[in-house]
Each structure stands twice: as structure tokens, then as C-alpha cells.
Amino acid sequence: MKYLALIAALAPSVALADTNPGDWDAVVKAANGQTVYWHAWGGSTQTNDFIAWVGDRVQAEYGVTLEHVKLTDTADAVTRVLSEKQAGQNDDSAVDMIWINGANFAAMKEADLLFGPFAEQLPNWALVDVDGKTVQTDFTVPTDGMESPWAMAQVVFDYDTADISEPMGSMREILDWTAANPGRFTYPQPPDFLGTTFLKQVLVDILDDPSVLSAEATDANYAATTAPLWDYLDKLTPNLWRQGQAYPPTGTAMFPLISDGELDLSISFSPGAASAAIANFELPETVRTFVLDKGTIGNASFVAVPYNSGSTEGAMIVANFLLSPEAQARAQDPNLLGYGTVLNMDALTDMDRAKFDALDLGIATLSPAELGTAVAEPHPSWMTRIAEDWTARYGVAQ
């Protein structure tokens, strides 16, 4: 990414809290009256509505005003913090919190551009499933308390059972299916996050030993490791929707293509997204989801606070509220959002666990057992290089 070299040239910053994150009473007191500018993806009506609800709750309970700054690319928020750093603006940033993970987190952590550590001192951290969820590493990078998880995601494939009778168990099977059914599948155009995730999903499924992806991509290992991916895509691209001459800009743009009968198969990073779309009459009731036999990529969504935020206490209030059973159950409701929870059900009270037990996860949502164990994300360096190479090989003007 273009900002990585700029980050490397910056001197490390000191990211200290005005208020000790461990003194929660002091955090609550200082947060009252603060405004938190949360830079977060704005491409989903359901997500935007959820963030607005969070804002209503933290305003009512803590006096914190939450402003959603809608992003199409998380790198825009990273670039904003970098620009402030260059200009010597080391306090009162325009960015108080970022929905972040992967390469963006790794780059900001490397340059000490994040506030913290704070995540594991939040009161609701005690409810987080640190053993069963990938909440202390982010694309193999230790979080070290510099970002707080708030949602779990895992790749699923959405398919219309009116046109596809059986799920497919591998990327090779999907390739064969597209050859027999040209134009009925596509994926978002990288560097869109879901688009690059599709590329990684291909790679982890077709490699005999994908463990190489857990280490950093280097000039010594990159070409040989990714060669099977480019061979796969060379065969797949002519079979895609519009013969690979155009791509949807985002994941949410693919559901209307299924609903309109243009696609039979798509990819999603939310196991409950299809059920939520069916409930909102955005997908036909015949749509279901599947994962691959070897598993699919999964990860956590996090929030992080820039080192120069002027509302660190308010940001911690929001991060902690996102970990509350109330917020987590609402986020998991497929009628509202359909995200996976980061909480440990055994750590909840009976009353709080009942919130989750009462949820109908939806007609198209796989059970935790059916989802299986998620495949770990590759090191973020793979995503960066693969997205750049994809653009050079297959990219088209939008």
C-alpha cells in the first residue's frame, strides 16, 4: 500500500493515555461530553444502522457523542492520521477510532501510531472468548491490547438452490462449475477487502501446504507461492460475470445481482449476511450458504484508537460497549446485522446468555458446527502484494 513507505519514514510516536485505562471510573468521568469520530466502513445500511444505535446507547448512558465517518477504504483513515503526524498534529485528531484489521493495523502498530494498550483493560474484556476466537492476533500479528475485537467473520459462499443443487467443497470444484456455468459467479474488485479475501481463499485452498502464508511474504517465497493462484485466475476470469471485464465494487453489490437473476453464486465474509438479506427481502428465500471442505478464512473485526485522538476515553467507552452482551447479541441478530460474536457464552450470566439463545440465526446461516474451524488469515504482507499484482494482471477501470 502506498502509505507503508511513508509510515516507515516516520519517527515513532508516544501513545499514552490521558486517563489510565485500568481506572474505569476515571475513564467514564472523562468521557462524558466527548465526541468520538468513528471512521468505519459505510457500505451497508444494516451496519450504518447498528453504529447509529450504538451512538444512541453510549450517548444515553455515558454522555458520549458518536459520529460515524463513513469509509469506502480503511486506508483513508490511516492516511489521515499519517497526514496529521507529518503536520505535527499530535493531539485532537479528526480520527478518534477506526474499524480496522489486517495490513492497516500492522502498519499503524509498527509505526507506534496507535493509542494503548487498552483493550484487555476494558471491563467487558472478561467476557471475551480469548481461547476460542482469534482476538489476540490480527492476520498473525499480536494485537498486544492495541485494538479491541467486536465481531467475528468467516468466509461463506452464497448460492441459490433454485439453480445450484449441491454445495461445492473446494475452489477447484468452483472453477469447474464456472466453466460449465459461465457468467454466474463473480467477486468484488480488489483492493476491496472482500475481493482480496477471495484471492487469499483461493490460495489457502489450492496450496498443498498453506502454512507458508503465516510468515511474511518475501522476494524469495512470493513468486513460487502465488504461481498457482495466477494459474487458477487465468482459467477462472473468462468464466466470470461479464467475462471478468467488470467487477462489483463491494460485497454488498453482489446480492442485488443474485436477486436480479444475474448470479447464482457469490462470496460473503459474514455467515449471517444472507439470512439478513433474505429477512430484508434483498435475496430470494432459496439462497443458502456453504463453506469448503478444508475450511474457510475467518477473522475478527477490531476497533483501534489513533495515538493523537483527543477523545481516547470516549473511544474506550464505545469499544467496551461493543463488547457488551447487549451489543453483541444485537450484532448477531440476522434481522439486524448477522455478525458472529466474540464473547464466551460460558462467561455470561443466564440472563445475558438468554439473549443469544433466543436468536433465530436465520434460514441461510450455518450452525457453528457446520462452519467448522476457521482457517487463519495469511500474514498481511500477502494481501498487499497479491492485491497489487491482481490489479496489474486483471484490473479494470470502474
Secondary structure as GFF3:
##gff-version 3
##sequence-region A 1 398
A	DSSP	alpha_helix	2	9	.	.	.	ID=ss1
A	DSSP	alpha_helix	24	31	.	.	.	ID=ss2
A	DSSP	beta_strand	35	41	.	.	.	ID=ss3
A	DSSP	alpha_helix	45	62	.	.	.	ID=ss4
A	DSSP	beta_strand	65	71	.	.	.	ID=ss5
A	DSSP	alpha_helix	75	86	.	.	.	ID=ss6
A	DSSP	beta_strand	97	100	.	.	.	ID=ss7
A	DSSP	alpha_helix	103	110	.	.	.	ID=ss8
A	DSSP	three_ten_helix	119	121	.	.	.	ID=ss9
A	DSSP	three_ten_helix	123	127	.	.	.	ID=ss10
A	DSSP	beta_strand	137	138	.	.	.	ID=ss11
A	DSSP	beta_strand	141	142	.	.	.	ID=ss12
A	DSSP	beta_strand	147	154	.	.	.	ID=ss13
A	DSSP	beta_strand	156	160	.	.	.	ID=ss14
A	DSSP	alpha_helix	171	180	.	.	.	ID=ss15
A	DSSP	alpha_helix	193	206	.	.	.	ID=ss16
A	DSSP	three_ten_helix	210	214	.	.	.	ID=ss17
A	DSSP	alpha_helix	222	236	.	.	.	ID=ss18
A	DSSP	three_ten_helix	237	239	.	.	.	ID=ss19
A	DSSP	three_ten_helix	241	244	.	.	.	ID=ss20
A	DSSP	three_ten_helix	251	253	.	.	.	ID=ss21
A	DSSP	alpha_helix	254	259	.	.	.	ID=ss22
A	DSSP	beta_strand	265	268	.	.	.	ID=ss23
A	DSSP	alpha_helix	273	279	.	.	.	ID=ss24
A	DSSP	beta_strand	287	290	.	.	.	ID=ss25
A	DSSP	beta_strand	298	304	.	.	.	ID=ss26
A	DSSP	alpha_helix	312	322	.	.	.	ID=ss27
A	DSSP	alpha_helix	325	332	.	.	.	ID=ss28
A	DSSP	three_ten_helix	345	347	.	.	.	ID=ss29
A	DSSP	alpha_helix	350	357	.	.	.	ID=ss30
A	DSSP	alpha_helix	368	371	.	.	.	ID=ss31
A	DSSP	alpha_helix	380	394	.	.	.	ID=ss32
###
